[in-house]
Amino acid sequence: MSRDDSLEWSKLDAQMRRYSPRLRDDLCIDGVASNHLATTIAQECTALAAEAIDEIRKQDLVGLPRRLEELNAFQGFMDHVSASPSNPALVRAQVITQNYICFVYLGESCFKALQKHTPSGSTTRKCCRFLTDNPVRAFRNAIAHANWRYNEDFSGLDFWARKGNDLNEPIVNFQVSQLELGFWQGLARCVSYVAFTHATIGI
């Protein structure tokens, strides 16, 4: 990991530090890693076998450099929206875009593959498992199938999904607050940005 990369990861570490208690309590990530999440994930990605990186690259039909390009473009959009927070139409477009990118796009293109190739007990594996398991998994399915809406006071979202993969299961109603959703989104963006940056080195 170069000095420039270390500086970049330290910025992400600082942004994610607000979620350190959640990372420790909900994901069982230790204190050091929870306070330096991006740096820890970068170190774990660096330690992956070359064969694992090659397999991840080969299985991606779009191409990882294009994935990273999309993620950077998405960040530009987020910055633009942040400069115009009083525009309700723009904020609603942000909600849809952010939820699709963080949970549908990145779930399929990053978290599942990364979970497969990272060691059991690693911080990266724990993050990917959290982002592909319920309730995040249920939320991802609700977004993909348009089964969601704002709650009455816009403090969060209501959504509907099955808890498992059995199509005979009943569809269940879930709720997620904006604070909880912010944690999920921040974690998704952190994991994917570090992983895509590492996986595109040398391409």
Contacts in CASP RR format, 6 or more apart in sequence:
PFRMAT RR
TARGET T0000
AUTHOR 0000-0000-0000
METHOD contacts of the structure
MODEL  1
MSRDDSLEWSKLDAQMRRYSPRLRDDLCIDGVASNHLATTIAQECTALAA
EAIDEIRKQDLVGLPRRLEELNAFQGFMDHVSASPSNPALVRAQVITQNY
ICFVYLGESCFKALQKHTPSGSTTRKCCRFLTDNPVRAFRNAIAHANWRY
NEDFSGLDFWARKGNDLNEPIVNFQVSQLELGFWQGLARCVSYVAFTHAT
IGI
1 9 0 8 1.000
1 42 0 8 1.000
1 43 0 8 1.000
1 46 0 8 1.000
5 42 0 8 1.000
5 197 0 8 1.000
6 39 0 8 1.000
9 36 0 8 1.000
9 38 0 8 1.000
9 39 0 8 1.000
9 42 0 8 1.000
9 194 0 8 1.000
10 38 0 8 1.000
10 39 0 8 1.000
12 37 0 8 1.000
12 38 0 8 1.000
12 190 0 8 1.000
12 193 0 8 1.000
12 194 0 8 1.000
13 35 0 8 1.000
13 36 0 8 1.000
13 37 0 8 1.000
13 38 0 8 1.000
13 39 0 8 1.000
15 186 0 8 1.000
15 190 0 8 1.000
16 23 0 8 1.000
16 37 0 8 1.000
16 38 0 8 1.000
16 186 0 8 1.000
16 187 0 8 1.000
16 190 0 8 1.000
17 35 0 8 1.000
17 37 0 8 1.000
19 34 0 8 1.000
19 183 0 8 1.000
19 186 0 8 1.000
19 187 0 8 1.000
20 31 0 8 1.000
20 34 0 8 1.000
20 35 0 8 1.000
21 34 0 8 1.000
22 183 0 8 1.000
23 29 0 8 1.000
23 33 0 8 1.000
23 34 0 8 1.000
23 37 0 8 1.000
24 30 0 8 1.000
24 31 0 8 1.000
24 34 0 8 1.000
26 130 0 8 1.000
27 126 0 8 1.000
27 127 0 8 1.000
27 130 0 8 1.000
28 126 0 8 1.000
29 37 0 8 1.000
29 123 0 8 1.000
29 126 0 8 1.000
29 127 0 8 1.000
32 40 0 8 1.000
33 40 0 8 1.000
33 123 0 8 1.000
37 123 0 8 1.000
37 127 0 8 1.000
37 190 0 8 1.000
38 190 0 8 1.000
38 193 0 8 1.000
38 194 0 8 1.000
40 123 0 8 1.000
40 124 0 8 1.000
41 123 0 8 1.000
41 124 0 8 1.000
41 127 0 8 1.000
41 190 0 8 1.000
41 191 0 8 1.000
41 194 0 8 1.000
41 195 0 8 1.000
42 194 0 8 1.000
42 197 0 8 1.000
42 198 0 8 1.000
44 118 0 8 1.000
44 119 0 8 1.000
44 122 0 8 1.000
44 123 0 8 1.000
44 124 0 8 1.000
45 124 0 8 1.000
45 194 0 8 1.000
45 195 0 8 1.000
45 198 0 8 1.000
45 199 0 8 1.000
46 198 0 8 1.000
48 117 0 8 1.000
48 118 0 8 1.000
52 117 0 8 1.000
53 199 0 8 1.000
55 117 0 8 1.000
56 64 0 8 1.000
56 113 0 8 1.000
56 114 0 8 1.000
56 117 0 8 1.000
56 199 0 8 1.000
57 63 0 8 1.000
57 64 0 8 1.000
57 199 0 8 1.000
57 203 0 8 1.000
59 113 0 8 1.000
60 67 0 8 1.000
60 109 0 8 1.000
60 113 0 8 1.000
62 109 0 8 1.000
64 196 0 8 1.000
64 199 0 8 1.000
64 200 0 8 1.000
64 203 0 8 1.000
65 200 0 8 1.000
65 203 0 8 1.000
67 109 0 8 1.000
67 110 0 8 1.000
67 196 0 8 1.000
68 193 0 8 1.000
68 196 0 8 1.000
68 197 0 8 1.000
68 200 0 8 1.000
70 101 0 8 1.000
70 105 0 8 1.000
71 101 0 8 1.000
71 189 0 8 1.000
71 192 0 8 1.000
71 193 0 8 1.000
71 196 0 8 1.000
74 97 0 8 1.000
74 98 0 8 1.000
74 101 0 8 1.000
75 189 0 8 1.000
77 94 0 8 1.000
77 97 0 8 1.000
78 94 0 8 1.000
78 98 0 8 1.000
81 90 0 8 1.000
81 91 0 8 1.000
81 93 0 8 1.000
81 94 0 8 1.000
84 90 0 8 1.000
85 91 0 8 1.000
98 185 0 8 1.000
99 139 0 8 1.000
99 143 0 8 1.000
99 148 0 8 1.000
99 181 0 8 1.000
99 185 0 8 1.000
100 143 0 8 1.000
102 184 0 8 1.000
102 185 0 8 1.000
102 186 0 8 1.000
102 188 0 8 1.000
102 189 0 8 1.000
103 131 0 8 1.000
103 136 0 8 1.000
103 139 0 8 1.000
103 140 0 8 1.000
103 143 0 8 1.000
103 184 0 8 1.000
103 188 0 8 1.000
104 140 0 8 1.000
104 143 0 8 1.000
104 144 0 8 1.000
106 131 0 8 1.000
106 188 0 8 1.000
106 189 0 8 1.000
106 191 0 8 1.000
106 192 0 8 1.000
107 131 0 8 1.000
107 132 0 8 1.000
107 140 0 8 1.000
107 188 0 8 1.000
109 192 0 8 1.000
110 191 0 8 1.000
110 192 0 8 1.000
110 195 0 8 1.000
110 196 0 8 1.000
111 127 0 8 1.000
111 128 0 8 1.000
111 131 0 8 1.000
111 132 0 8 1.000
111 188 0 8 1.000
111 191 0 8 1.000
111 192 0 8 1.000
112 128 0 8 1.000
112 132 0 8 1.000
114 124 0 8 1.000
114 128 0 8 1.000
114 191 0 8 1.000
114 195 0 8 1.000
115 125 0 8 1.000
115 128 0 8 1.000
115 129 0 8 1.000
115 132 0 8 1.000
118 124 0 8 1.000
118 125 0 8 1.000
118 128 0 8 1.000
119 125 0 8 1.000
124 191 0 8 1.000
124 195 0 8 1.000
127 187 0 8 1.000
127 191 0 8 1.000
128 191 0 8 1.000
130 136 0 8 1.000
130 187 0 8 1.000
131 184 0 8 1.000
131 187 0 8 1.000
131 188 0 8 1.000
131 191 0 8 1.000
134 163 0 8 1.000
134 164 0 8 1.000
135 174 0 8 1.000
135 176 0 8 1.000
136 184 0 8 1.000
138 159 0 8 1.000
138 161 0 8 1.000
138 162 0 8 1.000
138 163 0 8 1.000
138 172 0 8 1.000
138 174 0 8 1.000
139 148 0 8 1.000
139 159 0 8 1.000
139 161 0 8 1.000
139 174 0 8 1.000
139 176 0 8 1.000
139 184 0 8 1.000
141 147 0 8 1.000
141 161 0 8 1.000
141 162 0 8 1.000
142 148 0 8 1.000
142 159 0 8 1.000
142 160 0 8 1.000
142 161 0 8 1.000
142 174 0 8 1.000
143 159 0 8 1.000
145 161 0 8 1.000
147 159 0 8 1.000
147 160 0 8 1.000
147 161 0 8 1.000
147 171 0 8 1.000
148 157 0 8 1.000
148 158 0 8 1.000
148 159 0 8 1.000
148 160 0 8 1.000
149 157 0 8 1.000
149 158 0 8 1.000
149 159 0 8 1.000
150 156 0 8 1.000
150 157 0 8 1.000
150 158 0 8 1.000
151 157 0 8 1.000
151 158 0 8 1.000
151 175 0 8 1.000
155 177 0 8 1.000
155 178 0 8 1.000
156 175 0 8 1.000
156 176 0 8 1.000
156 177 0 8 1.000
156 178 0 8 1.000
156 181 0 8 1.000
157 175 0 8 1.000
157 176 0 8 1.000
157 181 0 8 1.000
158 173 0 8 1.000
158 174 0 8 1.000
158 175 0 8 1.000
159 173 0 8 1.000
159 174 0 8 1.000
159 175 0 8 1.000
159 176 0 8 1.000
160 171 0 8 1.000
160 172 0 8 1.000
160 173 0 8 1.000
160 174 0 8 1.000
161 171 0 8 1.000
161 172 0 8 1.000
161 174 0 8 1.000
162 169 0 8 1.000
162 170 0 8 1.000
162 171 0 8 1.000
162 172 0 8 1.000
163 169 0 8 1.000
163 172 0 8 1.000
176 184 0 8 1.000
END
